[in-house]
Amino acid sequence: MVAFLKYSLIRLALFAPLFVLFVFLGVGWFLAVIFAGLIAFAISYLFFQKQRDAATASMRERFSGRAKPIRTAGEVEDAAAEDGLVEQNPDIAVNNDKRPGSK
């Protein structure tokens, strides 16, 4: 995921000054966005292949279904607390497959 963020920041770093330049030249906001986006895309495509490939690989890994789920610290604490309660009370059955209100 770090590779994707790095590549995104590179593209943003290319886009922002180009956008400001085109606005300063007076081409209008809409055309400035289009021109800056196209030029930033072309530069990043031609000169940042290694970073682009790393970003693609990280996204492919993330969405492949094999990646570990991303959990916040609060979710990890909650899961540990639930596991502890289940271990302390083996006579209580936990069924996470049912939705609230269904039988």
MODELLER restraints for C-alpha pairs under 7 A, 6 or more apart:
rsr = mdl.restraints
at = mdl.atoms
rsr.add(forms.Gaussian(group=physical.xy_distance, feature=features.Distance(at['CA:1:A'], at['CA:58:A']), mean=5.60, stdev=0.5))
rsr.add(forms.Gaussian(group=physical.xy_distance, feature=features.Distance(at['CA:1:A'], at['CA:59:A']), mean=6.85, stdev=0.5))
rsr.add(forms.Gaussian(group=physical.xy_distance, feature=features.Distance(at['CA:3:A'], at['CA:51:A']), mean=6.84, stdev=0.5))
rsr.add(forms.Gaussian(group=physical.xy_distance, feature=features.Distance(at['CA:3:A'], at['CA:54:A']), mean=5.79, stdev=0.5))
rsr.add(forms.Gaussian(group=physical.xy_distance, feature=features.Distance(at['CA:3:A'], at['CA:55:A']), mean=4.76, stdev=0.5))
rsr.add(forms.Gaussian(group=physical.xy_distance, feature=features.Distance(at['CA:3:A'], at['CA:58:A']), mean=6.72, stdev=0.5))
rsr.add(forms.Gaussian(group=physical.xy_distance, feature=features.Distance(at['CA:4:A'], at['CA:55:A']), mean=4.13, stdev=0.5))
rsr.add(forms.Gaussian(group=physical.xy_distance, feature=features.Distance(at['CA:4:A'], at['CA:58:A']), mean=6.78, stdev=0.5))
rsr.add(forms.Gaussian(group=physical.xy_distance, feature=features.Distance(at['CA:7:A'], at['CA:51:A']), mean=5.83, stdev=0.5))
rsr.add(forms.Gaussian(group=physical.xy_distance, feature=features.Distance(at['CA:7:A'], at['CA:52:A']), mean=6.32, stdev=0.5))
rsr.add(forms.Gaussian(group=physical.xy_distance, feature=features.Distance(at['CA:7:A'], at['CA:55:A']), mean=6.52, stdev=0.5))
rsr.add(forms.Gaussian(group=physical.xy_distance, feature=features.Distance(at['CA:11:A'], at['CA:40:A']), mean=6.28, stdev=0.5))
rsr.add(forms.Gaussian(group=physical.xy_distance, feature=features.Distance(at['CA:11:A'], at['CA:44:A']), mean=6.49, stdev=0.5))
rsr.add(forms.Gaussian(group=physical.xy_distance, feature=features.Distance(at['CA:14:A'], at['CA:40:A']), mean=5.38, stdev=0.5))
rsr.add(forms.Gaussian(group=physical.xy_distance, feature=features.Distance(at['CA:15:A'], at['CA:36:A']), mean=5.51, stdev=0.5))
rsr.add(forms.Gaussian(group=physical.xy_distance, feature=features.Distance(at['CA:15:A'], at['CA:37:A']), mean=6.09, stdev=0.5))
rsr.add(forms.Gaussian(group=physical.xy_distance, feature=features.Distance(at['CA:15:A'], at['CA:40:A']), mean=5.31, stdev=0.5))
rsr.add(forms.Gaussian(group=physical.xy_distance, feature=features.Distance(at['CA:18:A'], at['CA:36:A']), mean=5.12, stdev=0.5))
rsr.add(forms.Gaussian(group=physical.xy_distance, feature=features.Distance(at['CA:19:A'], at['CA:32:A']), mean=5.48, stdev=0.5))
rsr.add(forms.Gaussian(group=physical.xy_distance, feature=features.Distance(at['CA:19:A'], at['CA:33:A']), mean=6.07, stdev=0.5))
rsr.add(forms.Gaussian(group=physical.xy_distance, feature=features.Distance(at['CA:19:A'], at['CA:36:A']), mean=5.08, stdev=0.5))
rsr.add(forms.Gaussian(group=physical.xy_distance, feature=features.Distance(at['CA:22:A'], at['CA:32:A']), mean=5.07, stdev=0.5))
rsr.add(forms.Gaussian(group=physical.xy_distance, feature=features.Distance(at['CA:23:A'], at['CA:29:A']), mean=6.27, stdev=0.5))
rsr.add(forms.Gaussian(group=physical.xy_distance, feature=features.Distance(at['CA:23:A'], at['CA:32:A']), mean=5.84, stdev=0.5))
rsr.add(forms.Gaussian(group=physical.xy_distance, feature=features.Distance(at['CA:61:A'], at['CA:67:A']), mean=6.26, stdev=0.5))
